[in-house]
Amino acid sequence: MKKYQVTLTEQQLRLIAECVEDCHRFMSGQVDMHNITSRLDNYKEVYEKLQEVKPLVTPELPWNAAYGWSGGNCPNKWQRQFIAQTYPIYREILHFFACQQKDNDWNVYRSETLTCKEGGPLIQIKELKNGKNE
């Protein structure tokens, strides 16, 4: 398996986590895209419009339900794989930042990121010291 290394600023890495989290949650049935839409002046209107697509994204689920982090019982193989593969990406980024905070003992993201076979291996994140690998 090929692997790649990308160098990002903290802000860029956090933006990636927010975007991947929104995509993950959208495919799981939480269609509000909160991280993205909260930056809009008309976020309430956008939220309401996005709720209209929920039955198209998760037609077999009740209105207030969503698939879990791994895609659970999602009957669509491609949708389930996407859910399982995107969770560990954004979750591991948030875990990384939560573990760096010394003054916040309680944070849900301090616990280890859940994994499953369909989700693949966890991403690896290392902070560069003085802009260099060590």
ChimeraX attribute file (.defattr): number of C-alpha atoms within 10 A of each C-alpha:
attribute: neighborCount
match mode: 1-to-1
recipient: residues
	/A:1	2
	/A:2	3
	/A:3	4
	/A:4	4
	/A:5	7
	/A:6	5
	/A:7	12
	/A:8	12
	/A:9	10
	/A:10	11
	/A:11	9
	/A:12	11
	/A:13	16
	/A:14	16
	/A:15	15
	/A:16	16
	/A:17	21
	/A:18	20
	/A:19	16
	/A:20	19
	/A:21	23
	/A:22	22
	/A:23	20
	/A:24	27
	/A:25	22
	/A:26	21
	/A:27	20
	/A:28	26
	/A:29	24
	/A:30	22
	/A:31	23
	/A:32	23
	/A:33	20
	/A:34	18
	/A:35	14
	/A:36	14
	/A:37	16
	/A:38	14
	/A:39	9
	/A:40	10
	/A:41	9
	/A:42	10
	/A:43	16
	/A:44	13
	/A:45	11
	/A:46	16
	/A:47	16
	/A:48	11
	/A:49	13
	/A:50	15
	/A:51	15
	/A:52	11
	/A:53	15
	/A:54	22
	/A:55	14
	/A:56	10
	/A:57	17
	/A:58	23
	/A:59	11
	/A:60	12
	/A:61	14
	/A:62	11
	/A:63	13
	/A:64	8
	/A:65	12
	/A:66	22
	/A:67	18
	/A:68	16
	/A:69	21
	/A:70	24
	/A:71	25
	/A:72	14
	/A:73	10
	/A:74	19
	/A:75	11
	/A:76	10
	/A:77	11
	/A:78	11
	/A:79	17
	/A:80	22
	/A:81	17
	/A:82	18
	/A:83	27
	/A:84	24
	/A:85	23
	/A:86	22
	/A:87	25
	/A:88	26
	/A:89	22
	/A:90	25
	/A:91	21
	/A:92	22
	/A:93	21
	/A:94	20
	/A:95	18
	/A:96	19
	/A:97	15
	/A:98	18
	/A:99	15
	/A:100	10
	/A:101	11
	/A:102	7
	/A:103	6
	/A:104	10
	/A:105	10
	/A:106	9
	/A:107	11
	/A:108	10
	/A:109	16
	/A:110	18
	/A:111	12
	/A:112	12
	/A:113	17
	/A:114	13
	/A:115	16
	/A:116	13
	/A:117	9
	/A:118	14
	/A:119	21
	/A:120	14
	/A:121	12
	/A:122	17
	/A:123	11
	/A:124	10
	/A:125	13
	/A:126	9
	/A:127	14
	/A:128	12
	/A:129	8
	/A:130	7
	/A:131	8
	/A:132	8
	/A:133	8
	/A:134	8
